[in-house]
Amino acid sequence: MKLALLTCSGLPGGDKDDRHLIQAFQQRHVDIEWLIWDQIK
């Protein structure tokens, strides 16, 4: 499964507080893709 998380251009890889969220998804074999919301057309 793949999941897109939205972020802004100032934090292209998410915020440092997101690491627990990312780890939880990875433990469940969910691939994360960061999408920068202010660059989506």
C-alpha positions as CSV (number, residue, x, y, z in Angstrom):
1,M,0.0,0.0,0.0
2,K,1.2,3.5,-0.7
3,L,0.0,6.6,1.1
4,A,0.6,10.3,0.1
5,L,1.2,12.8,2.9
6,L,0.8,16.5,2.1
7,T,3.4,19.0,3.3
8,C,4.5,22.5,2.3
9,S,7.6,23.5,0.3
10,G,9.3,24.6,3.5
11,L,9.2,21.1,4.9
12,P,9.5,18.8,1.8
13,G,10.1,15.7,3.9
14,G,7.6,16.6,6.7
15,D,8.3,17.9,10.1
16,K,10.6,16.2,12.6
17,D,7.5,15.4,14.7
18,D,6.2,13.3,11.8
19,R,8.9,10.6,12.4
20,H,6.6,8.6,14.7
21,L,3.9,8.6,12.2
22,I,6.2,7.5,9.4
23,Q,7.6,4.7,11.6
24,A,4.1,3.4,12.4
25,F,3.3,3.3,8.7
26,Q,6.6,1.6,7.9
27,Q,5.9,-1.1,10.5
28,R,2.6,-1.8,8.7
29,H,4.4,-2.0,5.3
30,V,2.8,1.3,4.0
31,D,5.0,3.2,1.6
32,I,4.9,7.0,2.2
33,E,5.2,9.6,-0.6
34,W,5.5,13.3,0.4
35,L,3.5,15.6,-1.9
36,I,4.2,19.3,-1.6
37,W,0.7,20.9,-1.6
38,D,1.8,24.3,-2.9
39,Q,3.4,22.7,-5.9
40,I,0.5,20.4,-6.9
41,K,-1.2,21.5,-10.1
